[in-house]
Amino acid sequence: MSKLGKRATVYHNLAVLLQAGVPIKKALATVGANRWGPLASQMRRLGDAIARGSQLWEAMAARPGKFPPMDVLVVRAAETAGNVDRAMRELADWYAFRQKLKRTVISELSYPLVIFHVAALLLPLPDMFLGHYDVNGYVLSVLKFLAPPYAVVAALWAVIRFTPPTGLLRRILDAVALNIPLLGGGLLHLSLGRFCRAFGMLHRAGVPITQALPQATAVCGNATVAGWLNGAVRSVRQGHQAWEGFPRGIPADFTAIWSTAEESGMLDDATARLAANEAEAAQSRLASLARWVPRLIYFTLMLWMAYQIVTVAKPLLEIPNI
């Protein structure tokens, strides 16, 4: 099970125990007794901190590398309102939602990746059959074909893994990604879905909108989209409504639903609906990408094979001079 899945399960188990009336310290010890790896150990340590007089959010905040700031903010608001069990349920749903998005991306893009590697194996075959190089040369040709994409992927991974989310390289990468056909639309909808889900969770937990908006923006997953959404943060801080700060980059239907909900006081329901809509739209775009990439690879293979056939046939069709 992935880290997101484990966190979702742990928070879900805590919510069930707390809703059943189990004291928080005992609930944490019970969850910590299960084999969920390092997270279970952290739950036991939270129980020990509570036994020493700390509040749950304080114990979580004392472990910043183990519990994200948004988790701490949700639990703090919930402890003030006295509904920690609901907060745990919200957090469980949040991590389950992120896990679902991750699986969606992997499942939709895995087939094009397989086709790409098959193409790398097929393209050099005609040259090998024509005797242009031996098996070692074939293997080297395949590696040369795969090396540039792998180098690009490694560079992208390094930027995402080792540079700050709001850094220059990350902003450039995210801006470029949003302009890639099909992929860009999918990433935009993914980011808006994450934003809505996070904001809805924070808002329902009782976090003020002035705090919920920047926290949700920070976890949307794309620096460019986060920059757009920061307009809503500034708008609220200036005393206006959030939707008034949405720029043109945000889809019009998204802004229309948000503005109507904000004016009618129905943001909780609207953000849940928007999160579901955006996740569905993202899946549709990624599915389209998964359909078109193999077609492009097939077309490239056909052109290459046709070129090889013409290359082989041309000497045979030439009429010798008499």
C-alpha positions in Angstrom: 0.0 0.0 0.0 1.3 3.5 -0.9 2.0 6.2 1.7 -1.2 8.0 0.6 -3.2 4.9 1.1 -1.7 4.2 4.5 -2.4 7.7 5.7 -6.0 7.5 4.4 -6.5 4.2 6.2 -5.0 5.4 9.5 -7.2 8.5 9.5 -10.2 6.5 8.6 -9.6 4.1 11.5 -9.2 7.0 13.9 -12.4 8.5 12.7 -14.3 5.2 13.3 -12.9 4.8 16.8 -13.5 8.4 17.8 -17.1 8.3 16.4 -17.7 5.2 18.5 -16.7 7.1 21.7 -13.2 5.8 22.2 -11.0 8.3 24.0 -8.4 10.0 21.7 -5.4 8.5 23.6 -6.7 5.0 23.4 -7.8 5.5 19.8 -4.2 6.6 18.8 -2.7 3.6 20.7 -5.1 1.2 19.0 -4.3 2.6 15.5 -0.6 2.6 16.4 -0.7 -1.1 17.3 -1.5 -2.0 13.7 1.3 -2.5 11.2 1.2 0.7 9.2 5.0 1.3 9.3 6.4 4.6 10.5 3.0 6.3 10.6 1.7 3.9 13.2 4.8 4.7 15.3 3.9 8.4 15.0 0.4 7.7 16.2 1.7 6.1 19.3 3.9 9.1 19.9 1.0 11.4 19.5 -0.9 9.4 22.2 2.1 9.8 24.5 2.2 13.5 23.9 -1.5 13.8 24.7 -1.0 11.9 27.9 1.6 14.5 28.9 -1.1 17.3 28.4 -0.6 18.3 24.8 -3.5 18.9 22.4 -3.6 16.7 19.3 -2.8 19.5 16.9 0.1 20.6 19.1 1.6 17.1 19.1 1.2 17.0 15.3 2.7 20.4 14.8 5.8 19.3 16.8 6.5 16.8 14.1 6.5 18.9 10.9 8.2 16.2 8.8 5.5 13.7 9.7 2.3 15.7 9.5 1.7 18.3 6.8 0.6 21.8 7.8 -2.8 21.3 6.3 -3.4 18.2 8.5 -2.4 20.3 11.6 -4.7 23.2 10.5 -7.7 20.9 10.1 -7.2 19.1 13.4 -6.7 22.4 15.2 -9.9 23.8 13.9 -11.7 20.6 14.7 -10.4 20.5 18.3 -11.7 24.0 18.8 -15.1 23.0 17.5 -15.1 19.6 19.2 -15.5 17.5 16.1 -12.1 15.7 15.7 -13.8 12.5 14.4 -15.2 14.5 11.5 -11.8 16.0 10.8 -10.3 12.6 10.7 -12.9 11.5 8.2 -12.2 14.5 6.1 -8.5 13.9 6.1 -9.1 10.2 5.2 -11.2 11.3 2.3 -8.6 13.8 1.2 -5.8 11.2 1.1 -8.0 8.7 -0.6 -8.9 11.3 -3.2 -5.2 12.0 -3.8 -4.5 8.3 -4.1 -7.4 7.9 -6.7 -5.9 10.8 -8.7 -2.5 9.2 -8.7 -3.9 5.9 -9.8 -5.8 7.7 -12.6 -2.7 9.3 -14.0 -0.7 6.0 -13.8 -3.4 3.9 -15.3 -4.1 6.3 -18.2 -0.5 6.8 -19.1 0.9 3.3 -18.6 -0.3 2.0 -22.0 1.4 4.8 -24.1 4.6 4.1 -22.2 4.5 0.5 -23.1 3.8 1.3 -26.7 6.8 3.7 -26.7 9.1 1.0 -25.5 7.8 -1.5 -28.0 8.5 1.1 -30.7 12.1 1.4 -29.4 12.5 -2.3 -29.9 10.9 -2.5 -33.3 12.4 0.5 -35.1 16.0 -0.8 -35.3 14.9 -4.3 -36.5 15.0 -3.6 -40.2 18.5 -2.3 -40.1 19.6 -5.3 -38.2 17.9 -7.7 -40.7 19.6 -5.8 -43.6 23.0 -6.4 -42.0 23.8 -2.8 -41.1 24.8 -3.9 -37.6 24.9 -7.0 -35.4 23.0 -7.8 -32.1 25.2 -5.5 -30.1 24.6 -2.7 -32.5 20.9 -3.4 -32.2 21.0 -3.1 -28.5 23.0 0.1 -28.7 20.5 1.5 -31.1 17.6 0.8 -28.7 19.5 2.4 -25.9 20.3 5.5 -28.0 16.6 5.8 -28.8 15.5 5.5 -25.1 18.3 7.6 -23.6 17.0 11.1 -24.5 13.5 10.6 -23.1 14.9 8.9 -19.9 17.3 11.9 -19.5 14.4 14.3 -19.8 12.3 12.3 -17.3 15.2 12.2 -14.9 15.7 16.0 -15.2 12.0 16.6 -14.6 12.0 14.3 -11.6 15.0 16.2 -10.1 13.2 19.5 -10.6 10.1 18.3 -8.9 11.9 16.4 -6.1 14.6 18.9 -5.2 13.4 22.4 -6.1 10.8 24.3 -4.1 7.2 24.2 -5.4 7.2 28.0 -6.0 10.8 28.1 -7.4 11.6 29.5 -10.9 12.4 26.1 -12.4 9.2 24.6 -11.1 7.1 27.5 -12.3 8.6 27.2 -15.8 8.0 23.5 -15.9 4.4 23.8 -14.7 3.7 26.6 -17.2 5.1 24.5 -20.1 3.1 21.4 -19.0 -0.1 23.4 -19.1 0.4 24.2 -22.7 0.9 20.7 -23.9 -2.2 19.5 -25.8 -4.5 17.2 -23.8 -1.9 16.8 -21.1 -2.2 20.5 -20.1 -6.0 20.3 -19.8 -5.7 17.2 -17.7 -3.2 18.8 -15.4 -5.4 22.0 -15.1 -8.4 19.9 -14.0 -6.3 17.8 -11.7 -5.0 21.0 -10.0 -8.5 22.5 -9.6 -9.9 19.3 -8.3 -7.2 19.1 -5.6 -7.8 22.7 -4.7 -11.5 22.3 -4.3 -11.2 19.1 -2.3 -8.7 20.7 0.0 -10.6 23.9 0.4 -13.8 22.0 1.1 -12.2 19.9 3.8 -10.7 23.0 5.5 -13.9 25.0 5.2 -16.1 22.2 6.7 -13.6 21.8 9.5 -14.2 25.4 10.5 -11.0 27.0 9.1 -11.6 30.6 8.1 -11.7 31.3 4.4 -8.7 33.6 4.8 -6.6 30.6 5.9 -8.4 27.8 3.9 -7.8 29.5 0.5 -3.9 29.8 0.8 -3.6 26.3 2.3 -5.7 24.8 -0.5 -3.8 26.8 -3.1 -0.5 25.5 -1.8 -1.5 21.8 -2.4 -3.1 22.2 -5.8 0.0 20.6 -7.4 0.8 23.2 -10.2 2.7 26.4 -9.5 1.1 28.2 -12.4 -2.4 27.3 -11.3 -1.5 28.2 -7.7 -0.4 31.7 -9.0 -3.9 32.1 -10.6 -5.6 31.0 -7.5 -3.6 33.4 -5.4 -5.7 36.1 -6.9 -8.6 34.7 -4.9 -6.5 34.8 -1.8 -5.6 38.5 -2.3 -9.3 39.3 -3.1 -10.5 37.9 0.2 -7.8 39.6 2.2 -8.9 42.9 0.6 -12.5 42.3 1.7 -13.9 41.0 -1.6 -15.2 37.7 -2.6 -12.8 34.9 -3.7 -14.2 34.4 -7.2 -13.6 38.1 -8.0 -9.9 37.3 -7.9 -10.1 34.4 -10.4 -8.2 35.3 -13.6 -9.1 34.3 -17.1 -7.0 31.2 -16.9 -9.6 29.6 -14.6 -12.4 28.0 -16.7 -15.6 30.2 -16.9 -17.9 27.4 -15.7 -15.7 26.9 -12.6 -15.8 30.6 -11.8 -19.6 30.7 -12.4 -20.3 27.8 -10.0 -17.9 29.1 -7.3 -19.4 32.7 -7.5 -23.0 31.4 -7.2 -22.1 29.2 -4.2 -20.1 31.9 -2.5 -22.9 34.4 -2.8 -25.5 31.9 -1.6 -23.3 30.5 1.3 -23.2 27.0 -0.2 -19.5 26.6 -0.7 -19.3 23.3 1.1 -21.6 21.6 -1.3 -20.3 23.5 -4.4 -16.6 22.6 -3.7 -17.5 18.9 -3.3 -19.3 19.0 -6.6 -16.5 20.9 -8.3 -13.9 18.5 -7.0 -15.8 15.6 -8.5 -16.4 17.4 -11.8 -12.8 18.4 -12.2 -11.5 14.9 -11.4 -13.8 13.5 -14.0 -12.7 16.1 -16.6 -9.1 15.3 -15.8 -9.7 11.6 -16.3 -11.4 12.3 -19.6 -8.4 14.5 -20.9 -5.9 11.9 -19.8 -7.9 9.1 -21.4 -7.8 11.1 -24.7 -4.1 11.5 -24.3 -3.7 7.8 -23.7 -5.7 7.1 -26.9 -3.8 9.5 -29.2 -0.2 8.8 -28.1 -0.2 5.2 -29.3 -1.8 6.3 -32.6 1.1 8.8 -33.1 3.6 6.0 -32.3 1.9 3.6 -34.7 1.9 6.3 -37.4 5.6 6.9 -36.8 6.3 3.2 -37.0 4.4 3.0 -40.3 6.4 5.8 -41.8 9.7 4.3 -40.7 8.8 0.9 -42.0 7.7 2.4 -45.4 11.1 4.3 -45.5 12.9 1.0 -44.9 11.0 -0.8 -47.6 11.7 2.0 -50.2 15.4 1.9 -49.2 15.6 -1.9 -49.8 13.5 -1.9 -53.0 15.2 1.1 -54.7 18.4 -0.7 -55.7 16.4 -3.7 -57.0 14.2 -1.4 -59.2 17.1 0.5 -60.8 17.7 -0.4 -64.5 21.4 -1.1 -65.1 23.1 0.9 -67.9 23.8 -1.2 -71.0 
